[in-house]
Amino acid sequence: MARSQTNWGVLLDLSGPGPKHAQLARALRTAIRGLEDGAAVPPSRQLAADLGCSRWVVTQAYAQLVAEGYLDGRTGSATRVRRIGSAAEPKRPVPVEQPRYDLAPGLPDLRHFPRQRWADAVRGVLTTVPHTDFGLPDPAGHPRLRATLADYLRRVRGAAPGDVLICGGVTDGVTRVCRALQEQGITRLAVEDPGWTRLRRAAANTGMAIDPVPVDGEGLDVERIPAGTRAVLVTPAHQFPTGTVLSPRRRADLMAWARDVDGLVLEDDYDAEFRYDRRPVGTLQGTDPGRVALFGSVSKTLGPALGLGWAVIPPQWTADGHAPPVLDQLALAGFVESGGYDRHLRAARLRYRARRDRLVAALGNVHLSGVAAGLHLVLHLEREAAEVVREARAKGVKVTDLDDYRVAPGEPALVLGYGNLADNAVEPAARLLREAAG
């Protein structure tokens, strides 16, 4: 802006704390907010004369504002205003309108996170932990949590945990094992198709070649594991996303396959605590600890934000990594030891069972599949799933296409998660979904 239009000596207030150039930079920030993008500020010599200060004060203030993005200084050209919020500033992302009803799978009921009990566990750790636990942590995890989880897995899941490793979650544990497999020459991993996309991608990112294997009403079709593959990733207690359970025949076939090829089964036990029609089947790992690596976490029971998981891995396949923060580990140990975790799971099991029943009833006469377990079910459609997803979203309902978890497209279906759906939202969400699917 020309000098005739702006009396800079009057406009700039150089009062306040700090050296002269800092006072000037502060005053200029305020003044140029009222100017247009590209407006010129006075040359440093001219502004110094107007203010009765040295030119060095002005050049230092200009340099500071150029570094902050308020001014654009180019050799041979006037120094000009470059407005924060103009093209010089990265554009703020446009807020994405959140759906009114979220039926995407993957989350537990975050409204019922046991805040008070967890706070008590954290407080107990901080008041009782020995000072030595504030030192360098054990990469395999704190011995107390490892022992606590070994007892829990033996008692609740029928596992045979010889040595529990603490990790950041199932993805972290599987990634470590994939690296260990490659170090010993195993470079292919069979995965369920459909299956959990994030795990498949994580394994591929380590350099593993991925072999998709179909899933049917009995779970993974073991006979279709490609020749030459010596590792397979499965969810036998409750397959994600189809909701099937690996049949006794297939369980026997899978363990026979592992022995025949001298291979490893990676067992993702992601939500086995939630079975509503009967007790959940025990782990594969408990039947052959030398052939199965077992993975679990609190992501589906408490919340993924905690970043706490575990793995029980045959010694020859253990890989290095970093355990979660020690205080969080000890809080989980105390929560489990006090019985708080068991009480939380019992209450959650009742809540999810009732919510699933309500959702099934509210959806009415539709084709659903998946055993009464976990936090999701599958809705089969008579029209393109992608169209239903779009129409449901337009009505404020977020749902997920089953094809999102497939390697190749298949019959149209949706995966409906009800874990984090509020109880009073079940009927209205189901009504809008029926309208979109119809």
N, C-alpha and C positions, 0 to 999 in steps of 0.2 A: 504494500500500500504506500502511495507517495507520501513524502513528508508533509506536503501541504494539507493532507487529509488527516494526519495524525501527529499530534504534538507529543512526541515520545518523552520529552523531559517532564511534562506534566503527568503523562499517563502512568509512568513507572514509579512505583513506591518502593524505595530502597531501604525502608525501615526493617527492623527485625534482627534476629540474632545471626551470627556467622560472618565470614569475611565478605568483602564488597562484591566479589564475583558471584558468590552464592546468593547474596541478596538480589543481585541483578537477574540471575537465572530464575529465581523464584518469582520475581516481578514479571519477567517476560512470559513465563508459563501462563500466568493469569491473563496478561494482555493479549496474547495471540489467540486465545480461545475464542475471542470475539471477531477474529479476522477470517477471511475466506481462504480456502486452500489455494496456495500459489502466490499469496500476497507477499510483497517484498518487505523486509525489515531494513532499517537504515544501515548503511555501511558502518563498519566498526569505528572508523575515525570520526565520522559525523556524530554517531551516538555518544561517543566518549566526550566530544566537545559539548553536546547538549547537556550531558549529565555532570560535566565537570570532573571526570575521573580519567584515569589512564586508559589508553587503548587496550592494554593487556587485560584489564578487568572485563572489557566487552568481549574480546576474542575468547577468553576462558568461558564466559557465560554462553556464548554462541556454540562453542565446541561441546559443552555439556548438553545443550538442547538438541544439537545434531545427533549426538550419541543416543539420546532418549527418543529420537524420532519426531520431535516437535518441529525441527527446522531441517531444511535440505540445503546444504552448502556445497556449491560446485565451483571449481576454479574458473575464473573468467566470467562468472555470472553472479547476480545478486543472491544473497541468502534469502530463502523464501520459506513461508509457512508450509509445513507438511502436516496437515491435521491428523491427530490420532483419531482413527475411525474412517479416514479416507483410504484410498487404494494403498497407501503406504503401510497401513495396519492390516494384519491378517483378518479376514472377515470372520465374525463370530458365527458359529454354526447355528443354523436355523433350528429352533427347538422342535423336536418331534413330538407330536401330540400323542400322549400315552393312551392306550386303550382303556376303556372303562372296566372291562373284564378280561383278565389275563389267564388264558387256559393253556399257555405254553408249558411244556414239561420241564422238570429239572430242579424245582425249588420246593423245599418243605414250607410249612406254615411259619413264616418269619414273624407274624404277629404274636406267636406263642413261644418265641425264644425265651428260655428260662432266665430272664435278666437277673432276678434277685439271687437265685441259686448260683448262677455263674459269678455274680459279683462277690458272693460269700466265698466261693472257691478261690477267686483271685485274691481277695483280702486274706484268706487263710494262708496262701502261698507267701504273700509279702510279709506276713508277721511271723512265719515259722521257718522259712527257707534258710538254710545255713549260708553264711557269706560266701562260701566256696562255690555255690551254684551261680554266682554272678560272674564267674570267670569264663574261660573259653569253653564252649559247649562241646559235648560228645557228638560228632557228626552222625552217629547212628541213633541218637535220641537219648533223652534222660533215662537212666536205669529204672527209676521209679515208674514212669509211664510205660516203659516197655514191659515191665513185670505185671503191671495192672492190666494192660491190654492182653497180655498172654493169658491171664486168668479169665478175662471177659470172653475172649474168643473160644477158649476151651469150654467154658460154661454155657455160652449162649449159641455159638455157631458150630460146636462139635469139631473145632479145628484142632490141629496138633502143632501148636506154635512152639518151635524150639527156640527161635531167636527173632523177636519182633523188631523191625526197623521202623523208625518214625520218619515220616516224609510229609511233604506239603499237600498230599492228596493222591487220589488214584492216578491221575495223569502224571504226576511227578514220579510215583513209584514205577509205573509202566515204562516211562521214558528211561529210567535208570536201568531196568532189566533189558530193554531193547539194546542199549549200548553194550551191556555185558554180553548179550547174545552175539552181537557182531564181533566183539573182540575174540570170540571163540569160533568164528566162521559161520554162524547161523544168521543169514541175511534176509530171510523171508518170514513173514508173519501172516498166518491165516486169521481172518476176522469174520464175525457174523455179518451177514447182509440180509436185512438192514441191521445197523448197529450204531453205537454212540459215535457220531462223526468226529467229535473233538479228540477222542482217544485214537481213532484211526489216523487222523492227521498228525497227532503228536508222534505216533510210531513212525509214520512216513518221514517226518521231519528229522528223525535220527538217522535216516538212510535205509530203513527197512523197506523191502519190497512188499507190497500188500496184496494178499490173495483173498478176495471176498468169497465166502462160503454161504450158500443159501440156508435159511432158517425156515422150518415148517412147524407143524403142530407139535412135534416132539423136541423142538429146539434145533441146535446146530446139526446139519446133516454130515456126520463124521466121515461117511464114505466119500464125500466130495471134497475133502481136503486134498489139495494137489500133491502129487508125488514130489518128493524133494523138500517139502516144507516140514520143519521140525519144531515150530512154535505156533500156538494158537491162542487167541484172546477170546474168552467166552464170559457170558453172564448166566450161569446155569440155574441159580435159584429163582431168578425172575428176569427173563430175557428183555433187554431193552432194544427196540421199543415194542415188539410184538406182544409182550406180556406172557409168553409161554414159559413153561418150566422144562428143563432138560429131563427127558424121560429116563427111567432106570436103565432101559436098554441102551440108550445113547450115552449115558454116563459110563457104563461098562465099556462100550465101544471106544469112547474117547480115551479112557485110561489105558486100554489095550493098545490103541494107536500110539500113545506117548511112549509106552514101553517098547513097541516094535521099532519106532524110528529113533529111539534114544532122544526124545524131545521134551519140551516143557509146555505145560498148560498154564496160561495166565488167567486167573480167576478173579473177575471183578464182582465183588460181593456188595454191590452199591446200595441196595435198599432191602436186604433180606430180613431186616427187623420187622418189616410191615407185611405180614401175611394174615388175612382176615378169616379165611375159612378153615384153617388148620394150622398146625405148627409148620414153620418153614423147613424145607429140606436142609440137611446139614451141608457143610462145604465139601467140595471135591478134595480140597487140600487135606482134610482129615482122613481120607482113604488112602492117600499116597503122598506124604509130605515131600518125598524126594523128587516128585514129578510135577508138582503144582506150586506156583507162586500165588499167594492169596493177597488181595488188595482190598482195602476199605477206607472209609473216612467218615467224618461227621457232617459232610456236606448235605446229605439227605436227611439227617436226623436233627442237627442243630442249625447249621447254616454254612454255606461255602465261604463266607467272609473270614471264618476262623482259620482256614488254611491248615487243618490238622488231619493227617491221614496216617495209615500204617501199611506195612507190607511184611509178609512172612515168606521168605525166599530161600530156596535151597542154596547152601553156601557157595556152590560153584557159579551161581548166577548173580551174586550180589555185586552191585556197582556203587561207587562213591557218590555222595551228594551232601546236601546241607539240610539239617533238621530245622523245623520251625523254632521260633523263640522259646527259650527254656521256661519262662514264666507261663506262657500259654500251655506248654506241655504239662507243667505241674498243676495248673488249674484244671485241666481235663482229668489228670490222675486223681485229684481230690474229688472232683465231681463224680467220677465213676466209683471211687472207694466209699463215698458217703451214701451211695444208693440213689443219688439224685438223677443219674443218667437212666437207671432202670425205671424210676418213677416217671421221668419225662417220656420215655418210650411207651410205657403203658398208657399214659394219657393221650399221647399222639396216636397210638394205634386205634383207640376208641374213636377219636375225632375223625381220623381219615376213613375209617370204615363207615361211619355214619354219613360222611360227606360223599363218599363214593356211591353209597346206596341212594342218596338223594339225587345225585347227578344222573345215575342210570334211570331212576324213575322219572325225572324231569325231561330226559331226552325222549322218552316214550318208545314207540315201536320202531326202533332203528337197529341196525346190525352192529353190535359191539363185540369186541373180543379182548382177551387177556384175563388171566386168573384174578381172583379177588385178592390183590396184593399191591404193594407199592403206592406210587403217587400218580399213576397215569393209566389210561386205557385207550383202546383204538376204536375209532368210529369209521366204519366202512361206508363208502358213498356210491351213488349211482351216476354221478357226474364228475367232471374234472375237479380234482382237489384244489388246484391252484385258483380256480374260479371261486370256489367256496371260501378259500382263505381271504381273497380280496373282498368278497361281499360281506363276510363276517367282520373284517376290519373296518369296512365302511359303517357298520352298525355298532362299532366300539368293542368288538370281541376279537382278541388275539388267539389264533389257533395255529397249529403247525402241520404242514404237509408231511405225510409219512415218507414221501420221496426225498425229503431233506436228510434222511438217515439211510437212504439206499445208494448203492453204487450205480445202479441203473434203475430207471423208472419202473413202477409196477402198478398193481391195481390201486384205484383211487381210495385214499383213506386219510384220516387225520389222527394225530396223536394228541390226546386231550390230557393236560395236566391239571389236577385239582388240589395239589398239595398246598399252594399258596393262594387259593381262591377263598374269599371270605364266605362264611356259611350263608349269609343273607344274600349273596350274589349268585348262588347256584341256580335257582329257578329262573331269574331274569336272563342270566347268561345262556342257559339252555334254550330258552324261548327264542332269543335272537339267533342262536346258532341253528335251530331248526328252520327258522325263516330263511337264513342264508343257504342252508343245504337243500331246501325244498325247491 
